[in-house]
Amino acid sequence: MGSVAWKQLLLNALESNGHLKHSSFMQLATIGTNGTPSNRTVVFRGFQDNTDNIQINTDARTRKICWYFTDSWEQFRINGDVDIIDGSNPDPLKLQQREKSWFASSLRSRSQYLCPSPGLPCLNEQAQPEISLDPSTGPVDAFCLLILEPNRVDYLNLKSNQRIAFKSSVSAAAKKSWIVERVNP
């Protein structure tokens, strides 16, 4: 399957989901040079003429890690630091958090981590064998827990045209507090 096939699959999915107002919303994720993740909620605007190039419109003045709620038209743009907790983490408390998160996931979700690596070519065209996982088995190596510590949250309500910026600060006593400011939408 080439690029034409994925484009057609995408167009078919857009058509079959066209009745959902959020079907054209997608996430664009990046990692900055300092390792900070960023995720933008953007709107698919179509393909550039006679190409497979996706067109996106966005405001260059904004940066977004987003959560968008389509019914209420609310958007939360979240910036922060991510702690990646894998099995090699030396902190026993973080490893306990990882294990707790593992067991809080459904068995079906946990079994996904036993499948072949995502994104790699399939070795055969046959259906993948059923994966069996002992429910009492702890986290597998592929399972990571990500903890996002927000340091900025930008709230935007598109129905009321209200925007509020929240910025964290840490006192000399290492106590975190938030500064709240109403800003232009």
Accessible surface in RSA format (square Angstrom, percent):
REM  Atomic radii and reference values for relative SASA: ProtOr
REM  Chains: A
REM  Algorithm: Lee & Richards
REM  Probe-radius: 1.40
REM  Slices: 20
REM RES _ NUM      All-atoms   Total-Side   Main-Chain    Non-polar    All polar
REM                ABS   REL    ABS   REL    ABS   REL    ABS   REL    ABS   REL
RES MET A   1   201.34 104.3 115.86  76.7  85.48 203.5  92.81  78.9 108.53 143.8
RES GLY A   2    50.70  62.5   0.00   N/A  50.70  62.5  38.51 105.7  12.19  27.3
RES SER A   3    51.77  43.7  42.35  56.5   9.42  21.7  23.72  50.5  28.05  39.3
RES VAL A   4   114.18  75.1 113.61 102.8   0.57   1.4 113.61  98.7   0.57   1.6
RES ALA A   5    28.44  26.2  18.50  28.6   9.94  22.6  26.54  37.4   1.90   5.0
RES TRP A   6    97.17  39.0  93.36  45.2   3.81   8.9  84.98  45.3  12.19  19.8
RES LYS A   7    44.37  21.6  44.37  27.2   0.00   0.0  19.55  17.6  24.82  26.4
RES GLN A   8    91.49  51.2  91.06  66.5   0.43   1.0  38.23  81.4  53.26  40.4
RES LEU A   9   100.81  56.1  95.94  68.6   4.87  12.2  96.45  67.7   4.36  11.7
RES LEU A  10    57.52  32.0  53.21  38.1   4.30  10.8  56.99  40.0   0.52   1.4
RES LEU A  11    68.08  37.9  63.67  45.6   4.40  11.1  64.02  45.0   4.06  10.9
RES ASN A  12    72.77  50.2  68.16  65.9   4.61  11.1  25.61  61.6  47.16  45.6
RES ALA A  13    45.97  42.3  40.20  62.0   5.77  13.1  45.23  63.7   0.75   2.0
RES LEU A  14    37.20  20.7  31.89  22.8   5.31  13.3  33.11  23.3   4.09  11.0
RES GLU A  15   146.37  84.0 122.06  92.3  24.31  57.9  49.74  96.2  96.62  78.9
RES SER A  16    78.52  66.3  52.77  70.4  25.75  59.3  52.02 110.8  26.50  37.1
RES ASN A  17    56.30  38.8  56.30  54.4   0.00   0.0   6.81  16.4  49.48  47.8
RES GLY A  18    49.18  60.6   0.00   N/A  49.18  60.6  24.27  66.6  24.91  55.8
RES HIS A  19   150.48  82.2 106.33  73.9  44.15 112.9  92.77  95.6  57.70  67.1
RES LEU A  20    67.68  37.7  64.59  46.2   3.09   7.8  66.32  46.6   1.36   3.7
RES LYS A  21   117.50  57.3  93.75  57.5  23.75  56.5  78.82  70.9  38.68  41.2
RES HIS A  22    74.98  41.0  71.48  49.7   3.50   9.0  48.79  50.3  26.19  30.5
RES SER A  23    32.99  27.9  10.94  14.6  22.05  50.8  10.90  23.2  22.09  31.0
RES SER A  24    33.10  28.0  31.74  42.4   1.35   3.1  20.02  42.6  13.07  18.3
RES PHE A  25    66.31  33.2  47.12  29.2  19.19  49.9  47.34  28.7  18.97  54.3
RES MET A  26    56.69  29.4  51.10  33.8   5.59  13.3  32.03  27.2  24.66  32.7
RES GLN A  27    97.96  54.8  70.20  51.3  27.76  66.1  48.76 103.8  49.20  37.3
RES LEU A  28    76.07  42.4  74.62  53.4   1.44   3.6  75.49  53.0   0.58   1.6
RES ALA A  29    75.10  69.0  49.89  77.0  25.20  57.3  50.01  70.4  25.09  66.5
RES THR A  30    77.29  55.0  67.11  68.0  10.18  24.3  61.34  82.4  15.95  24.1
RES ILE A  31   129.61  73.8  99.88  74.4  29.73  71.6  99.92  72.0  29.69  80.6
RES GLY A  32    36.13  44.6   0.00   N/A  36.13  44.6  30.61  84.0   5.52  12.4
RES THR A  33   159.56 113.5 114.97 116.6  44.58 106.3  93.70 125.9  65.86  99.6
RES ASN A  34   122.88  84.7  83.97  81.1  38.91  93.7  46.39 111.6  76.49  73.9
RES GLY A  35    48.31  59.6   0.00   N/A  48.31  59.6  27.90  76.6  20.41  45.7
RES THR A  36    29.28  20.8  24.71  25.0   4.57  10.9  18.29  24.6  10.99  16.6
RES PRO A  37    37.02  27.0  36.22  33.0   0.80   2.9  36.22  29.9   0.80   5.0
RES SER A  38    17.60  14.9  15.96  21.3   1.65   3.8  11.23  23.9   6.38   8.9
RES ASN A  39    33.42  23.0  33.42  32.3   0.00   0.0  14.91  35.9  18.51  17.9
RES ARG A  40    44.36  18.6  44.36  22.6   0.00   0.0  11.77  16.1  32.59  19.8
RES THR A  41     7.96   5.7   3.66   3.7   4.30  10.3   3.65   4.9   4.31   6.5
RES VAL A  42     3.67   2.4   0.43   0.4   3.25   7.8   3.67   3.2   0.00   0.0
RES VAL A  43    35.36  23.3  35.18  31.9   0.18   0.4  35.18  30.6   0.18   0.5
RES PHE A  44    28.26  14.1  19.96  12.4   8.30  21.6  19.96  12.1   8.30  23.7
RES ARG A  45   124.70  52.4  97.15  49.5  27.55  65.6  24.57  33.6 100.13  60.7
RES GLY A  46    20.66  25.5   0.00   N/A  20.66  25.5  19.98  54.8   0.67   1.5
RES PHE A  47    32.12  16.1  12.17   7.5  19.95  51.9  12.17   7.4  19.95  57.1
RES GLN A  48    86.14  48.2  85.40  62.4   0.74   1.8  17.41  37.1  68.72  52.1
RES ASP A  49   122.29  85.7 107.73 107.2  14.57  34.4  34.23  80.6  88.07  87.8
RES ASN A  50   157.81 108.8 112.59 108.8  45.22 108.9  39.97  96.2 117.84 113.9
RES THR A  51    48.36  34.4  38.72  39.3   9.64  23.0  48.36  65.0   0.00   0.0
RES ASP A  52    43.33  30.4  33.94  33.8   9.39  22.2  15.16  35.7  28.18  28.1
RES ASN A  53    82.10  56.6  77.08  74.5   5.03  12.1  19.58  47.1  62.52  60.4
RES ILE A  54    70.63  40.2  44.30  33.0  26.32  63.4  44.30  31.9  26.32  71.4
RES GLN A  55    74.73  41.8  70.68  51.7   4.05   9.7  22.47  47.8  52.27  39.6
RES ILE A  56    58.19  33.1  30.08  22.4  28.10  67.7  30.08  21.7  28.10  76.3
RES ASN A  57    93.14  64.2  79.66  77.0  13.48  32.5  25.11  60.4  68.03  65.8
RES THR A  58    70.26  50.0  33.41  33.9  36.85  87.8  43.56  58.5  26.70  40.4
RES ASP A  59    56.29  39.4  44.36  44.2  11.93  28.2  30.48  71.7  25.81  25.7
RES ALA A  60    99.19  91.2  66.58 102.7  32.61  74.2  71.09 100.1  28.11  74.5
RES ARG A  61   208.66  87.6 171.03  87.2  37.64  89.6  84.21 115.1 124.45  75.4
RES THR A  62    14.50  10.3  11.70  11.9   2.80   6.7  14.42  19.4   0.08   0.1
RES ARG A  63   156.04  65.5 143.60  73.2  12.44  29.6  60.24  82.3  95.80  58.1
RES LYS A  64    22.30  10.9  22.24  13.6   0.06   0.1   0.66   0.6  21.64  23.0
RES ILE A  65    21.66  12.3  21.62  16.1   0.04   0.1  21.62  15.6   0.04   0.1
RES CYS A  66    16.62  12.6   0.00   0.0  16.62  39.1   0.63   1.6  15.99  17.2
RES TRP A  67   155.83  62.5 153.12  74.1   2.71   6.4 133.52  71.2  22.31  36.2
RES TYR A  68    42.10  19.7  18.22  10.4  23.88  62.1   9.31   7.0  32.79  40.4
RES PHE A  69    90.20  45.1  86.86  53.8   3.35   8.7  90.20  54.7   0.00   0.0
RES THR A  70    28.26  20.1  24.07  24.4   4.19  10.0   9.68  13.0  18.58  28.1
RES ASP A  71   113.98  79.8 104.88 104.4   9.10  21.5  37.48  88.2  76.50  76.3
RES SER A  72    40.02  33.8  35.30  47.1   4.72  10.9  35.51  75.6   4.51   6.3
RES TRP A  73   102.26  41.0 102.26  49.5   0.00   0.0  99.20  52.9   3.06   5.0
RES GLU A  74    41.50  23.8  41.50  31.4   0.00   0.0   1.89   3.7  39.61  32.3
RES GLN A  75    12.18   6.8  12.18   8.9   0.00   0.0   0.00   0.0  12.18   9.2
RES PHE A  76    62.83  31.4  62.83  38.9   0.00   0.0  62.83  38.1   0.00   0.0
RES ARG A  77    17.30   7.3  15.81   8.1   1.49   3.6   2.94   4.0  14.35   8.7
RES ILE A  78    22.20  12.6  22.17  16.5   0.04   0.1  22.17  16.0   0.04   0.1
RES ASN A  79    27.89  19.2  27.89  27.0   0.00   0.0   7.55  18.2  20.34  19.7
RES GLY A  80     0.95   1.2   0.00   N/A   0.95   1.2   0.25   0.7   0.70   1.6
RES ASP A  81    86.28  60.4  83.01  82.6   3.27   7.7  28.20  66.4  58.08  57.9
RES VAL A  82    48.77  32.1  18.81  17.0  29.96  72.2  19.44  16.9  29.33  79.5
RES ASP A  83    48.63  34.1  43.78  43.6   4.85  11.5  24.28  57.1  24.35  24.3
RES ILE A  84   106.81  60.8  90.16  67.2  16.66  40.1  90.16  64.9  16.66  45.2
RES ILE A  85     0.65   0.4   0.65   0.5   0.00   0.0   0.65   0.5   0.00   0.0
RES ASP A  86    48.83  34.2  48.83  48.6   0.00   0.0   6.70  15.8  42.13  42.0
RES GLY A  87    40.51  50.0   0.00   N/A  40.51  50.0  16.40  45.0  24.11  54.0
RES SER A  88    95.84  81.0  64.37  85.9  31.47  72.5  55.47 118.1  40.36  56.5
RES ASN A  89    22.70  15.7  15.44  14.9   7.26  17.5   4.18  10.1  18.52  17.9
RES PRO A  90   126.03  91.8  95.26  86.8  30.76 111.8 106.40  87.8  19.62 122.0
RES ASP A  91    50.05  35.1  45.62  45.4   4.42  10.5  18.37  43.2  31.67  31.6
RES PRO A  92    93.68  68.3  90.88  82.8   2.80  10.2  92.72  76.6   0.96   6.0
RES LEU A  93   127.86  71.2 126.40  90.4   1.46   3.7 126.43  88.8   1.43   3.8
RES LYS A  94    67.02  32.7  67.02  41.1   0.00   0.0  29.60  26.6  37.42  39.9
RES LEU A  95    59.63  33.2  54.83  39.2   4.80  12.1  55.25  38.8   4.38  11.8
RES GLN A  96   118.94  66.5 111.51  81.5   7.43  17.7  41.69  88.7  77.25  58.6
RES GLN A  97    89.07  49.8  83.41  61.0   5.66  13.5  30.09  64.0  58.98  44.7
RES ARG A  98    16.06   6.7  16.06   8.2   0.00   0.0   0.09   0.1  15.97   9.7
RES GLU A  99    84.95  48.8  84.95  64.3   0.00   0.0   8.83  17.1  76.12  62.1
RES LYS A 100   163.48  79.8 153.96  94.5   9.52  22.7 104.01  93.6  59.47  63.3
RES SER A 101    34.46  29.1  27.28  36.4   7.18  16.5  14.07  30.0  20.39  28.6
RES TRP A 102     0.09   0.0   0.09   0.0   0.00   0.0   0.09   0.0   0.00   0.0
RES PHE A 103    79.82  39.9  60.63  37.6  19.19  49.9  60.74  36.8  19.08  54.6
RES ALA A 104    86.98  80.0  44.66  68.9  42.32  96.3  56.04  78.9  30.94  82.0
RES SER A 105    33.04  27.9  21.26  28.4  11.78  27.1  10.96  23.3  22.08  30.9
RES SER A 106    69.20  58.5  51.12  68.2  18.07  41.6  53.90 114.8  15.30  21.4
RES LEU A 107    73.22  40.8  68.29  48.9   4.92  12.4  68.29  48.0   4.92  13.2
RES ARG A 108   192.79  80.9 184.41  94.0   8.38  19.9  66.87  91.4 125.92  76.3
RES SER A 109    46.28  39.1  40.51  54.1   5.77  13.3  22.17  47.2  24.11  33.8
RES ARG A 110    19.72   8.3  19.72  10.1   0.00   0.0   0.15   0.2  19.56  11.9
RES SER A 111    17.48  14.8  17.48  23.3   0.00   0.0   5.67  12.1  11.82  16.6
RES GLN A 112   107.94  60.4  95.90  70.1  12.03  28.7  35.63  75.8  72.31  54.8
RES TYR A 113    81.17  37.9  66.60  37.9  14.57  37.9  36.16  27.2  45.01  55.5
RES LEU A 114    68.99  38.4  43.28  31.0  25.71  64.6  46.62  32.7  22.36  60.2
RES CYS A 115    47.33  35.8  34.44  38.4  12.89  30.3  13.65  34.6  33.69  36.3
RES PRO A 116    92.99  67.8  72.30  65.9  20.69  75.2  85.08  70.2   7.91  49.2
RES SER A 117    65.21  55.1  53.17  71.0  12.04  27.7  15.34  32.7  49.87  69.9
RES PRO A 118   133.37  97.2 104.42  95.2  28.95 105.2 114.71  94.7  18.66 115.9
RES GLY A 119    85.00 104.8   0.00   N/A  85.00 104.8  42.69 117.2  42.31  94.8
RES LEU A 120   120.78  67.3 103.88  74.3  16.90  42.5 104.11  73.1  16.67  44.9
RES PRO A 121   113.90  83.0  92.97  84.7  20.93  76.1 104.79  86.5   9.12  56.7
RES CYS A 122    92.09  69.7  62.77  70.0  29.33  68.9  14.43  36.5  77.67  83.7
RES LEU A 123   179.44  99.9 142.47 101.9  36.97  92.9 144.89 101.8  34.55  93.0
RES ASN A 124    81.49  56.2  71.35  69.0  10.13  24.4  30.58  73.6  50.90  49.2
RES GLU A 125   173.72  99.7 139.67 105.7  34.05  81.1  69.22 133.9 104.50  85.3
RES GLN A 126   139.25  77.9 126.81  92.7  12.44  29.6  43.10  91.8  96.14  72.9
RES ALA A 127    98.02  90.1  64.66  99.8  33.37  75.9  76.22 107.3  21.81  57.8
RES GLN A 128   100.22  56.0  76.96  56.2  23.26  55.4  54.76 116.6  45.46  34.5
RES PRO A 129   102.62  74.8  87.69  79.9  14.94  54.3  99.01  81.7   3.61  22.4
RES GLU A 130   169.67  97.4 138.32 104.6  31.34  74.6  64.00 123.8 105.67  86.3
RES ILE A 131    55.98  31.9  37.47  27.9  18.51  44.6  40.72  29.3  15.26  41.4
RES SER A 132   105.91  89.5  77.08 102.9  28.84  66.4  46.83  99.7  59.09  82.8
RES LEU A 133    21.17  11.8   7.92   5.7  13.25  33.3   9.56   6.7  11.61  31.3
RES ASP A 134    82.42  57.7  69.45  69.1  12.96  30.6  30.36  71.5  52.05  51.9
RES PRO A 135    80.58  58.7  74.83  68.2   5.75  20.9  74.92  61.9   5.66  35.2
RES SER A 136    87.74  74.1  62.64  83.6  25.10  57.8  51.33 109.3  36.40  51.0
RES THR A 137    57.22  40.7  50.19  50.9   7.03  16.8  44.13  59.3  13.09  19.8
RES GLY A 138    24.02  29.6   0.00   N/A  24.02  29.6  13.88  38.1  10.14  22.7
RES PRO A 139    32.04  23.4  10.29   9.4  21.76  79.1  10.29   8.5  21.76 135.2
RES VAL A 140    27.70  18.2  21.94  19.9   5.76  13.9  27.70  24.1   0.00   0.0
RES ASP A 141   136.75  95.8 118.96 118.4  17.79  42.1  38.58  90.8  98.17  97.9
RES ALA A 142    68.06  62.6  38.63  59.6  29.43  66.9  51.02  71.8  17.04  45.1
RES PHE A 143    10.22   5.1  10.22   6.3   0.00   0.0  10.22   6.2   0.00   0.0
RES CYS A 144    54.52  41.2  37.46  41.8  17.05  40.1  11.67  29.6  42.85  46.2
RES LEU A 145    27.66  15.4  26.50  19.0   1.16   2.9  27.66  19.4   0.00   0.0
RES LEU A 146   109.59  61.0  88.75  63.5  20.85  52.4  88.75  62.3  20.85  56.1
RES ILE A 147    69.29  39.4  66.87  49.8   2.42   5.8  68.50  49.3   0.79   2.1
RES LEU A 148    65.50  36.5  45.73  32.7  19.77  49.7  45.73  32.1  19.77  53.2
RES GLU A 149    98.49  56.5  95.47  72.2   3.02   7.2  31.06  60.1  67.42  55.0
RES PRO A 150    41.32  30.1  41.31  37.7   0.01   0.0  41.31  34.1   0.01   0.1
RES ASN A 151    52.60  36.3  51.91  50.2   0.69   1.7  22.81  54.9  29.80  28.8
RES ARG A 152   107.65  45.2 107.52  54.8   0.13   0.3  31.48  43.0  76.17  46.2
RES VAL A 153    29.06  19.1  27.69  25.1   1.37   3.3  28.19  24.5   0.87   2.4
RES ASP A 154    23.50  16.5  23.30  23.2   0.20   0.5  14.20  33.4   9.29   9.3
RES TYR A 155    27.69  12.9  27.69  15.8   0.00   0.0  17.90  13.4   9.79  12.1
RES LEU A 156    11.76   6.6  11.76   8.4   0.00   0.0  11.76   8.3   0.00   0.0
RES ASN A 157    24.21  16.7  24.21  23.4   0.00   0.0   0.00   0.0  24.21  23.4
RES LEU A 158    78.33  43.6  60.80  43.5  17.53  44.1  60.88  42.8  17.45  47.0
RES LYS A 159   130.73  63.8  95.88  58.8  34.85  83.0  62.48  56.2  68.25  72.7
RES SER A 160    69.85  59.0  38.41  51.3  31.44  72.4  48.50 103.3  21.35  29.9
RES ASN A 161    99.51  68.6  87.32  84.4  12.19  29.3  23.22  55.9  76.29  73.7
RES GLN A 162    50.17  28.1  48.26  35.3   1.91   4.5   8.85  18.8  41.32  31.3
RES ARG A 163    42.99  18.0  40.73  20.8   2.26   5.4   0.31   0.4  42.68  25.9
RES ILE A 164    29.20  16.6  29.20  21.8   0.00   0.0  29.20  21.0   0.00   0.0
RES ALA A 165    17.54  16.1  16.47  25.4   1.06   2.4  16.53  23.3   1.01   2.7
RES PHE A 166    60.24  30.1  58.41  36.2   1.83   4.8  58.47  35.4   1.77   5.1
RES LYS A 167   107.19  52.3 107.11  65.7   0.08   0.2  52.84  47.6  54.35  57.9
RES SER A 168    18.76  15.9   7.04   9.4  11.72  27.0   0.00   0.0  18.76  26.3
RES SER A 169    45.46  38.4  38.89  51.9   6.56  15.1  33.84  72.1  11.62  16.3
RES VAL A 170   102.17  67.2  70.18  63.5  31.98  77.1  70.65  61.4  31.52  85.5
RES SER A 171    58.22  49.2  40.08  53.5  18.14  41.8  50.36 107.2   7.86  11.0
RES ALA A 172   121.95 112.1  69.08 106.6  52.87 120.3  83.35 117.4  38.60 102.3
RES ALA A 173    89.89  82.6  55.53  85.7  34.36  78.2  68.03  95.8  21.86  57.9
RES ALA A 174    82.25  75.6  56.49  87.2  25.76  58.6  57.60  81.1  24.65  65.3
RES LYS A 175   149.63  73.0 143.54  88.1   6.09  14.5  92.54  83.3  57.08  60.8
RES LYS A 176    73.83  36.0  52.39  32.1  21.44  51.1  43.27  38.9  30.56  32.6
RES SER A 177    56.91  48.1  52.28  69.8   4.63  10.7  39.56  84.2  17.36  24.3
RES TRP A 178    99.86  40.1  73.59  35.6  26.27  61.7  54.29  28.9  45.58  73.9
RES ILE A 179   103.63  59.0  98.82  73.6   4.81  11.6 102.64  73.9   0.98   2.7
RES VAL A 180    89.31  58.8  60.71  55.0  28.60  68.9  60.71  52.7  28.60  77.6
RES GLU A 181   107.18  61.5 102.15  77.3   5.03  12.0  29.52  57.1  77.66  63.4
RES ARG A 182   169.05  71.0 144.81  73.8  24.24  57.7  65.11  89.0 103.94  63.0
RES VAL A 183    51.19  33.7  35.14  31.8  16.05  38.7  43.90  38.1   7.30  19.8
RES ASN A 184   129.04  89.0 119.59 115.6   9.45  22.8  26.42  63.6 102.63  99.2
RES PRO A 185    79.07  57.6  36.36  33.1  42.71 155.3  47.96  39.6  31.10 193.3
END  Absolute sums over single chains surface
CHAIN  1 A    13536.8      10869.2       2667.7       7805.5       5731.3
END  Absolute sums over all chains
TOTAL         13536.8      10869.2       2667.7       7805.5       5731.3
